[in-house]
Amino acid sequence: MNKYIERNIEEKIVALAESFPVVMITGPRQVGKTTLLNHLVKEKFKNVNYVTFDNMRDRMLAIEDPELFLDNYPAPLIIDEFQYAPNLLSYIKMIVDKKRLEGLQSKEKTNGLYFLTGSQSFLSMEDVSESLAGRVGIIDLYGLSLREINNRKANLFIPNIEYFKSQEKQNLTEKQLFEIIFKGSYPEIYKDNKMDLSAFYESYIRTYIERDIRMLINVKEELKFRKFMVSVAVRTGEELNLNEIARDVEISNPTASEWLSILVNTGLVFLLEPFSNNIIKRVVKRPKLYFMDTGLASYLAKYPNSEILRESSYAGHIFETFVVSEIIKSFTNNGLNASNYLYYYRDNNDREIDLIIDYNNKLYPIEIKKGKNPNSSIINNFKVLDETKRDRGTGLVICMINEVYPIDCNNWYVPVYLI
């Protein structure tokens, strides 16, 4: 029997179900959306029906006769792969509004009626917001975080040295970390220690293209789309250069832009926007791109094992990708849109800061280095944030050091296992 891995997002989903009649969980395939909901049904929610639109009969009924479908599957109801029948939105709205009116008189519970899972790419968030305004709580789910893999609770990642010092020390070697990076974060992998990673990721890519992408691109372009995924994966941790990617894949810039939006909207890729304000005028305007799963990125980039990955020129970029993706998960697992809080900085003078957390009116600068003892001069660029006239919080250098260690009174080395 496979052991369930506790997810840090569980409390947030329960809170949303207590506040909204509809809860929508979006995210890439196989990150555990359905498993998570089924677990919560057993532990927190009772008497919840379940239907998946992987079942063609139910999907067609929902498309052709949505009222009959919702009669057959009364609330509370989990609808898995909801993107295949978005026409249900208006009918769910009518049911929710009716329940709310009835609830005013009977005081019957009207929240936690529908739980929808799917990918943002195929279900416009604008449509959801318009159809279910004030009725839906939306949350993103990604793969397992390092803390979830190690069965540890995770707070929102905001630099707090006293908190870091209070955490249990770990002896996480670079070799061990790169085994985790190479393995990736999909829950299915952690249920079977003997799983063939190459077979898993090959199947994942085929399923992703056949089920999710085929409806959006011409079948003849599927091989090119895979080549496009490879071209993006080898550039994880870099500034986005669509012209370069388009030339690699031999597609037009508009097509490259459209395909990148598919990767972003299905949760495979995150675009980290550059930080700017009215005072700083010299910043670059291109986002940096990060694959949200380092195992998938490493497979697409054709690395056969963790040791070769660790010794490669790709190692620094994939290490940075791992750290940034973990911090993104920290925000999404707390119900926050990471895009509203996370940025990077680079200006025309080549001053760069890998990550800036903009939280509670403070700017927290972070450098990410694979080494164990990075040169302390790398924090010099943190001073550029003083030009913003904003308060600057504690600065970090996240690296392979074994314990929290001061650089100066405002900046610290922090071990990667504490993210």
C-alpha positions as CSV (number, residue, x, y, z in Angstrom):
1,M,0.0,0.0,0.0
2,N,1.4,3.4,-1.0
3,K,1.9,5.8,1.8
4,Y,0.3,9.2,1.4
5,I,2.7,12.1,1.5
6,E,1.4,15.0,3.5
7,R,1.1,18.2,1.5
8,N,1.8,21.6,3.0
9,I,-1.1,23.1,1.0
10,E,-3.8,21.0,2.8
11,E,-4.7,23.6,5.4
12,K,-5.2,26.3,2.8
13,I,-7.5,24.1,0.7
14,V,-9.6,23.4,3.8
15,A,-9.7,27.1,4.6
16,L,-10.9,27.9,1.1
17,A,-13.6,25.2,1.3
18,E,-14.9,26.9,4.4
19,S,-15.0,30.3,2.7
20,F,-16.1,29.6,-0.9
21,P,-18.7,27.3,-2.5
22,V,-16.3,26.4,-5.3
23,V,-12.6,25.6,-4.9
24,M,-10.4,25.3,-8.0
25,I,-7.0,23.5,-7.8
26,T,-4.8,24.1,-10.9
27,G,-1.4,22.7,-11.8
28,P,0.6,20.4,-14.0
29,R,-0.3,16.8,-14.6
30,Q,0.6,14.2,-11.9
31,V,1.5,16.7,-9.2
32,G,-1.1,15.0,-7.0
33,K,-4.2,17.2,-7.3
34,T,-6.7,14.2,-7.3
35,T,-4.8,12.3,-4.6
36,L,-4.8,15.4,-2.4
37,L,-8.5,15.9,-2.7
38,N,-9.3,12.3,-2.1
39,H,-7.2,12.3,1.0
40,L,-9.0,15.4,2.3
41,V,-12.3,13.8,1.5
42,K,-11.4,11.0,3.9
43,E,-9.9,13.3,6.6
44,K,-11.8,16.6,6.4
45,F,-14.7,16.5,4.0
46,K,-17.5,13.9,4.2
47,N,-19.9,12.4,1.6
48,V,-18.3,14.1,-1.4
49,N,-19.0,12.6,-4.9
50,Y,-16.3,12.2,-7.5
51,V,-16.2,12.2,-11.3
52,T,-13.3,12.5,-13.7
53,F,-13.5,13.8,-17.3
54,D,-10.9,11.2,-18.3
55,N,-14.1,9.1,-18.5
56,M,-15.4,10.0,-22.0
57,R,-19.0,9.1,-21.2
58,D,-19.2,11.5,-18.3
59,R,-17.3,14.1,-20.3
60,M,-19.8,14.0,-23.2
61,L,-22.8,14.1,-20.8
62,A,-21.4,17.2,-19.2
63,I,-20.8,18.9,-22.5
64,E,-24.1,17.9,-24.2
65,D,-26.5,18.0,-21.2
66,P,-24.8,19.8,-18.2
67,E,-28.0,20.0,-16.2
68,L,-28.5,16.2,-16.4
69,F,-24.9,15.7,-15.5
70,L,-25.1,17.9,-12.4
71,D,-28.4,16.1,-11.4
72,N,-26.6,12.7,-11.7
73,Y,-23.6,14.0,-9.6
74,P,-25.0,16.3,-6.9
75,A,-22.9,18.5,-4.7
76,P,-20.6,18.2,-2.8
77,L,-18.7,17.1,-5.9
78,I,-15.1,16.7,-7.1
79,I,-14.8,17.2,-10.8
80,D,-11.4,16.0,-12.0
81,E,-9.9,17.3,-15.3
82,F,-12.6,20.0,-15.4
83,Q,-11.0,21.8,-18.3
84,Y,-12.7,19.4,-20.8
85,A,-16.2,20.8,-20.0
86,P,-15.8,24.5,-19.1
87,N,-19.5,25.0,-20.2
88,L,-20.4,23.7,-16.7
89,L,-19.4,27.0,-15.1
90,S,-22.6,28.8,-15.7
91,Y,-24.7,25.9,-14.4
92,I,-22.5,25.5,-11.3
93,K,-23.1,29.3,-10.8
94,M,-26.9,28.8,-10.9
95,I,-26.7,25.9,-8.4
96,V,-24.4,27.9,-6.1
97,D,-26.7,30.9,-6.2
98,K,-29.8,28.8,-5.5
99,K,-28.1,27.1,-2.6
100,R,-27.1,30.5,-1.2
101,L,-30.6,31.8,-1.3
102,E,-31.9,28.6,0.3
103,G,-29.2,28.9,2.9
104,L,-30.3,32.3,4.0
105,Q,-33.5,30.8,5.3
106,S,-32.3,27.3,6.4
107,K,-28.7,28.3,7.5
108,E,-27.6,25.2,5.6
109,K,-23.9,25.1,4.7
110,T,-23.3,26.6,1.2
111,N,-19.5,26.5,1.0
112,G,-17.4,23.6,-0.1
113,L,-19.9,22.5,-2.8
114,Y,-17.6,21.9,-5.8
115,F,-13.9,21.1,-6.0
116,L,-12.5,21.5,-9.6
117,T,-9.1,20.3,-10.7
118,G,-7.4,21.1,-14.0
119,S,-5.0,23.2,-16.0
120,Q,-5.3,26.9,-16.4
121,S,-4.3,26.7,-20.0
122,F,-7.6,25.2,-21.0
123,L,-9.9,27.1,-18.7
124,S,-9.5,30.8,-18.9
125,M,-9.1,32.3,-15.5
126,E,-11.0,35.3,-16.9
127,D,-14.0,33.1,-17.6
128,V,-13.8,31.6,-14.1
129,S,-13.5,35.0,-12.5
130,E,-16.5,36.3,-14.5
131,S,-18.7,33.3,-14.1
132,L,-17.9,32.6,-10.4
133,A,-16.9,36.0,-9.1
134,G,-17.1,35.9,-5.3
135,R,-17.9,32.2,-5.4
136,V,-14.5,30.5,-6.2
137,G,-11.2,30.2,-4.4
138,I,-8.3,29.4,-6.8
139,I,-5.0,27.8,-5.7
140,D,-2.0,26.4,-7.6
141,L,-0.4,23.1,-6.8
142,Y,3.1,22.0,-8.0
143,G,5.1,18.9,-7.3
144,L,6.5,17.9,-3.9
145,S,8.7,20.4,-2.1
146,L,11.9,19.3,-0.4
147,R,10.2,19.7,2.9
148,E,7.3,17.5,1.9
149,I,9.7,14.9,0.6
150,N,11.4,15.0,4.1
151,N,8.0,15.0,5.9
152,R,8.7,18.5,7.4
153,K,6.3,21.4,7.8
154,A,7.1,24.4,5.7
155,N,6.5,28.1,6.6
156,L,6.4,30.8,4.0
157,F,10.0,31.3,2.9
158,I,10.9,34.8,4.2
159,P,14.5,35.4,5.4
160,N,14.4,35.0,9.2
161,I,17.7,34.1,10.7
162,E,16.4,33.2,14.2
163,Y,13.9,30.7,12.5
164,F,16.7,29.3,10.3
165,K,18.9,28.8,13.4
166,S,16.2,27.0,15.3
167,Q,15.8,24.3,12.6
168,E,17.3,20.9,12.8
169,K,20.7,20.7,11.1
170,Q,21.1,18.3,8.2
171,N,24.1,16.8,6.5
172,L,22.9,17.2,2.9
173,T,25.7,16.6,0.6
174,E,25.9,18.0,-3.0
175,K,25.8,14.4,-4.3
176,Q,22.5,13.8,-2.3
177,L,21.0,17.1,-3.4
178,F,21.7,16.4,-7.1
179,E,20.1,13.0,-6.8
180,I,16.9,14.8,-5.6
181,I,17.2,17.4,-8.4
182,F,17.7,14.7,-11.0
183,K,14.8,12.7,-9.6
184,G,12.3,15.6,-9.6
185,S,9.2,16.3,-7.6
186,Y,6.3,14.2,-9.0
187,P,4.7,12.3,-6.2
188,E,4.4,9.1,-8.2
189,I,8.2,8.8,-8.3
190,Y,8.4,8.7,-4.5
191,K,5.9,5.9,-4.2
192,D,8.2,3.5,-6.1
193,N,11.9,3.6,-5.3
194,K,12.6,1.2,-8.2
195,M,10.8,3.4,-10.8
196,D,12.6,3.8,-14.1
197,L,12.9,7.6,-14.3
198,S,13.5,7.7,-18.1
199,A,10.4,5.7,-18.7
200,F,8.4,7.8,-16.3
201,Y,9.4,11.1,-17.9
202,E,9.1,9.8,-21.5
203,S,5.5,8.7,-20.6
204,Y,4.8,12.0,-19.0
205,I,5.9,14.0,-22.1
206,R,3.8,11.8,-24.4
207,T,0.7,12.1,-22.2
208,Y,1.2,15.8,-21.8
209,I,1.4,16.3,-25.6
210,E,-1.3,13.8,-26.5
211,R,-3.9,14.8,-23.9
212,D,-3.2,18.5,-23.3
213,I,-1.3,19.9,-26.3
214,R,-2.9,18.1,-29.3
215,M,-6.1,20.2,-29.0
216,L,-4.0,23.4,-29.3
217,I,-1.4,22.7,-32.0
218,N,-1.4,20.9,-35.4
219,V,-0.6,17.2,-35.1
220,K,2.3,17.7,-37.6
221,E,3.9,20.2,-35.1
222,E,4.0,17.8,-32.2
223,L,7.7,16.8,-32.8
224,K,8.6,20.4,-33.1
225,F,6.7,21.2,-29.9
226,R,8.8,18.5,-28.1
227,K,12.0,20.1,-29.6
228,F,10.7,23.4,-28.3
229,M,10.3,21.9,-24.8
230,V,14.0,20.7,-25.0
231,S,15.1,24.2,-26.1
232,V,13.4,25.8,-23.2
233,A,14.6,23.2,-20.7
234,V,18.3,23.7,-21.6
235,R,17.8,27.4,-20.9
236,T,16.2,27.1,-17.4
237,G,17.6,29.7,-15.1
238,E,18.4,32.1,-17.9
239,E,16.8,35.3,-19.2
240,L,14.2,34.5,-21.8
241,N,15.4,34.9,-25.4
242,L,12.5,33.9,-27.7
243,N,14.4,34.8,-30.8
244,E,17.1,32.3,-30.0
245,I,14.6,29.5,-29.1
246,A,12.6,30.2,-32.2
247,R,15.7,29.8,-34.4
248,D,16.6,26.6,-32.6
249,V,13.3,25.0,-33.3
250,E,12.8,26.6,-36.7
251,I,9.5,28.2,-35.8
252,S,8.3,31.8,-36.0
253,N,8.6,34.2,-33.0
254,P,4.8,34.4,-32.6
255,T,4.6,30.6,-32.5
256,A,7.4,30.4,-29.9
257,S,5.5,33.0,-27.8
258,E,2.3,31.0,-28.1
259,W,4.0,27.7,-27.2
260,L,5.8,29.3,-24.2
261,S,2.4,30.5,-22.9
262,I,1.2,26.9,-23.1
263,L,4.1,25.7,-20.9
264,V,3.5,28.6,-18.5
265,N,-0.2,28.1,-18.2
266,T,0.0,24.4,-17.7
267,G,2.5,25.0,-14.8
268,L,5.6,23.5,-16.4
269,V,7.4,26.8,-16.6
270,F,7.5,29.9,-14.4
271,L,8.5,33.3,-15.7
272,L,10.2,35.4,-13.0
273,E,9.7,39.0,-13.9
274,P,12.5,41.7,-13.4
275,F,12.1,44.0,-10.5
276,S,11.7,47.7,-11.2
277,N,10.3,50.8,-9.7
278,N,10.0,54.5,-10.7
279,I,13.5,55.3,-9.4
280,I,15.5,52.6,-11.1
281,K,15.5,53.1,-14.8
282,R,18.2,50.9,-16.1
283,V,16.8,47.4,-15.5
284,V,16.4,44.8,-18.2
285,K,12.9,44.0,-19.2
286,R,13.0,40.3,-20.1
287,P,11.8,37.7,-17.5
288,K,13.9,34.7,-16.5
289,L,12.4,31.3,-17.1
290,Y,12.4,28.3,-14.8
291,F,11.2,24.8,-15.2
292,M,9.1,23.9,-12.2
293,D,10.3,20.3,-12.1
294,T,14.1,19.8,-12.2
295,G,13.7,16.1,-13.0
296,L,11.7,16.8,-16.2
297,A,14.1,19.6,-17.2
298,S,17.1,17.3,-16.7
299,Y,15.4,14.6,-18.8
300,L,14.6,17.0,-21.6
301,A,18.2,18.3,-21.5
302,K,19.3,14.7,-21.9
303,Y,21.3,14.1,-18.7
304,P,21.4,10.3,-18.0
305,N,22.2,10.4,-14.3
306,S,22.7,12.8,-11.3
307,E,26.4,12.4,-11.3
308,I,26.9,13.7,-14.9
309,L,24.3,16.4,-14.2
310,R,26.3,17.5,-11.1
311,E,29.6,17.8,-13.0
312,S,28.1,19.5,-16.1
313,S,28.0,23.2,-17.1
314,Y,24.2,22.9,-16.6
315,A,24.7,22.3,-12.9
316,G,24.6,25.9,-11.8
317,H,21.5,26.7,-13.7
318,I,19.6,23.6,-12.5
319,F,20.7,24.3,-8.9
320,E,19.3,27.8,-9.2
321,T,16.1,26.4,-10.8
322,F,15.7,24.0,-7.9
323,V,16.0,26.8,-5.3
324,V,13.7,29.2,-7.1
325,S,11.1,26.5,-7.7
326,E,11.2,25.6,-4.0
327,I,10.6,29.2,-2.9
328,I,7.8,29.5,-5.5
329,K,6.1,26.4,-3.9
330,S,6.5,28.0,-0.5
331,F,4.3,30.8,-1.6
332,T,1.7,28.8,-3.6
333,N,1.4,26.3,-0.7
334,N,0.4,29.3,1.4
335,G,-2.2,30.4,-1.1
336,L,-0.2,33.3,-2.4
337,N,0.5,34.1,-6.1
338,A,4.3,33.9,-6.2
339,S,4.4,36.3,-9.2
340,N,3.2,39.1,-6.9
341,Y,6.2,38.6,-4.5
342,L,9.2,37.2,-6.4
343,Y,11.4,39.0,-8.9
344,Y,15.0,39.2,-10.1
345,Y,17.2,42.2,-10.8
346,R,19.6,43.0,-13.6
347,D,20.5,46.3,-15.0
348,N,22.5,47.6,-18.0
349,N,25.7,47.7,-15.8
350,D,25.4,43.9,-15.3
351,R,24.5,44.2,-11.7
352,E,22.4,41.2,-10.9
353,I,20.5,39.8,-8.0
354,D,19.2,36.2,-8.5
355,L,16.0,36.6,-6.5
356,I,14.2,39.4,-4.7
357,I,11.4,38.7,-2.3
358,D,9.1,41.7,-2.0
359,Y,7.0,41.1,1.1
360,N,5.5,43.3,3.9
361,N,7.0,46.4,2.4
362,K,10.6,45.0,2.5
363,L,12.9,43.8,-0.2
364,Y,14.9,40.7,0.6
365,P,17.8,40.0,-1.8
366,I,19.0,36.5,-2.4
367,E,22.0,35.0,-4.3
368,I,22.0,31.4,-5.2
369,K,25.3,29.6,-5.7
370,K,26.1,25.9,-6.0
371,G,29.4,26.1,-4.1
372,K,30.0,25.5,-0.4
373,N,31.9,28.7,0.3
374,P,30.9,31.4,-2.3
375,N,32.9,34.6,-2.2
376,S,31.2,37.2,0.1
377,S,31.7,39.9,-2.6
378,I,28.6,38.5,-4.4
379,I,26.4,40.4,-1.9
380,N,27.8,43.8,-3.2
381,N,25.0,44.1,-5.7
382,F,22.4,44.0,-2.9
383,K,23.3,47.7,-2.3
384,V,21.5,48.6,-5.6
385,L,18.2,48.1,-3.7
386,D,19.0,51.1,-1.5
387,E,18.4,53.2,-4.6
388,T,14.8,52.2,-4.5
389,K,14.2,54.1,-1.3
390,R,12.5,50.9,0.0
391,D,13.4,49.1,3.3
392,R,15.9,46.3,2.7
393,G,15.4,43.1,4.7
394,T,18.0,40.4,5.5
395,G,20.0,39.3,2.5
396,L,20.9,35.6,1.9
397,V,23.3,33.6,-0.1
398,I,21.7,30.1,-0.5
399,C,24.4,27.5,-1.1
400,M,25.8,24.1,0.0
401,I,27.2,25.4,3.3
402,N,26.3,23.1,6.3
403,E,24.9,25.7,8.7
404,V,23.7,29.3,8.9
405,Y,26.7,31.6,8.9
406,P,27.0,35.4,8.9
407,I,28.6,37.4,6.1
408,D,28.0,40.6,8.0
409,C,25.3,41.9,10.3
410,N,22.7,42.1,7.5
411,N,23.6,39.2,5.2
412,W,24.0,35.5,5.8
413,Y,25.0,32.2,4.2
414,V,22.1,29.8,4.4
415,P,22.1,26.0,3.6
416,V,20.0,24.9,0.8
417,Y,18.2,22.4,3.0
418,L,16.5,25.3,4.8
419,I,14.4,26.5,1.8
